[in-house]
Amino acid sequence: MGIKIFQVDAFTAEPFKGNPAAVCLLEESADEKWMQNVAREMNLSETAFLVPNADAFELRWFTPTTEVDLCGHATLASAHTLWQEKVLPANQFARFNTRSGMLTAALKGEWIELDFPANSVEPIPSPEGLLTALGVEGKFTGWDGTDYLVEVETEKMIADLKPDLQALKAFPIRGVIVTSRADSPKYDFVSRFFGPGAGIDEDPVTGSAHCSLGPFWATRMNKQEMLGYQASSRGGFVKVALKDDRVLLGGQAVTVFRGQLV
């Protein structure tokens, strides 16, 4: 009997949209090198590995090149898989022990709500070469402890971004979030995420980035609940709600295939 693995498109209700993640269901802890090799084989922005542990699951996330501390879309995909495969009943919270502490997920109709830590974005002088690498003029540059966040003037500037990925890779960070207010009344803000230093040139939809985008735009818009659109070629929507020092991230997900590692 092989090890069950799934591919799930997260932050979308449509197959082949949103952000694809692999979810591997393990019966016991696996060798770290093996998990990294599986992630490299899947060649997605993240592969999640789940191990049952009492009333929770141990959850780890790997890009094709490294393990990461926090990943929103692969957590969403993991929770979706647990309910979809009836590992958990629909009325039960999914609880995950991770490198970022305890994370939980709840099924709310057709949406999944993730409870994640909120990140504050501190203003900083724009690092030398950053805006040149992005090819934009920035209104604001900040740091959330993991990523740079750059605000630009218009949604069109977000759509037209063609950054120098090799130049961005030289920065010793996970990635760069570029964001603006939305022009469309359908959502509040728009973003894109580039992480070539972590092996991800552009992430289609980045849940963890919204842990920073939520507080950032809540202050500017004076709103506690918002809808973000990540304007990658695949595109995806993330609901954001601020609650004390936490961010509730809402998204949908769809399984695109089930398989086995042999």
TIMIKE-829089 format. One record per residue (C-alpha): residue in three letters; x, y, z. Coordinates in steps of 0.5 Angstrom, whole numbers, plus 500, padded with zeros to 3 digits. Layout:
<sites>
ALAXYZ...
</sites>
This chain:
<sites>
MET500500500GLY503507498ILE503513502LYS497518500ILE498524496PHE494529494GLN494536489VAL489541491ASP488548488ALA487553494PHE484560495THR479558489ALA473554487GLU475552480PRO480547478PHE487550475LYS486557479GLY489559485ASN495556488PRO496548488ALA499545494ALA501537495VAL498534501CYS502528504LEU498524509LEU503520513GLU502515519GLU508517522SER514522522ALA518521516ASP526523514GLU527530513LYS531529507TRP525524504MET520530505GLN525535501ASN526530496VAL518529495ALA517537495ARG522537490GLU519532486MET512535486ASN515542484LEU510546487SER511552491GLU509548497THR508541499ALA505539506PHE506533510LEU501531516VAL502526521PRO496525526ASN498526534ALA493526539ASP487531537ALA492535532PHE496534526GLU504535526LEU504540520ARG511541516TRP511545509PHE517544504THR518548498PRO522545492THR529547496THR527549503GLU523548509VAL519554511ASP516557518LEU509558515CYS504557509GLY497559508HIS495556502ALA498549504THR495549510LEU488551507ALA489545502SER491540508ALA485542512HIS481541506THR484534505LEU482532512TRP475534511GLN474531504GLU477525505LYS473524511VAL479524516LEU476529520PRO468530520ALA466537517ASN464539524GLN470538527PHE476544527ALA483542524ARG488543529PHE496543527ASN502543531THR507547526ARG513551527SER509558527GLY505555533MET498552534LEU494553527THR487552527ALA482551521ALA474551521LEU469549515LYS464555514GLY460552508GLU464552502TRP469556505ILE475554510GLU477559515LEU484559518ASP486562524PHE493565523PRO498570527ALA498577525ASN504581523SER505588523VAL509592518GLU514597520PRO516602515ILE523602513PRO528605508SER527602501PRO533597501GLU538599495GLY536596489LEU529593491LEU525598487THR529597481ALA529590481LEU521591482GLY521596476VAL516600480GLU516607484GLY514605491LYS509609496PHE511605502THR516600503GLY516596510TRP518589513ASP514584517GLY520580519THR520575514ASP518579507TYR519586504LEU512589503VAL512595497GLU506599496VAL505602489GLU500607487THR495603482GLU492596481LYS495597474MET502597476ILE501591480ALA498587473ASP504590469LEU510588474LYS515584471PRO521584476ASP528582475LEU528575479GLN535574479ALA536581482LEU531579487LYS534573489ALA540576492PHE536579497PRO537575504ILE529574505ARG523570504GLY520574499VAL517581497ILE509583497VAL507588492THR500591493SER496597492ARG488599493ALA484595488ASP480599482SER475594482PRO469594487LYS469587487TYR475587492ASP479591497PHE486591495VAL490587490SER497584491ARG503579488PHE508575491PHE515574489GLY520569493PRO526567488GLY530566494ALA526561497GLY525557490ILE519561488ASP519566482GLU512568483ASP507565488PRO500564485VAL496566492THR500567498GLY496566505SER501568509ALA503574506HIS495576508CYS497576515SER501582514LEU497585508GLY491584513PRO493589518PHE497593513TRP490595509ALA486595516THR489601518ARG489605511MET482603510ASN479603517LYS476596516GLN476590520GLU474585514MET476585507LEU477581501GLY484581497TYR485579490GLN492576488ALA493578481SER498572479SER496569472ARG492563476GLY489569481GLY485567487PHE481571493VAL483571500LYS478573505VAL481577511ALA478579518LEU482582524LYS481579531ASP486582536ASP493579534ARG490574529VAL488574522LEU482570520LEU484568513GLY478565508GLY479561502GLN476555498ALA479549495VAL478544490THR482537489VAL485536483PHE488529483ARG489523488GLY495519488GLN500514492LEU508515493VAL510508492
</sites>
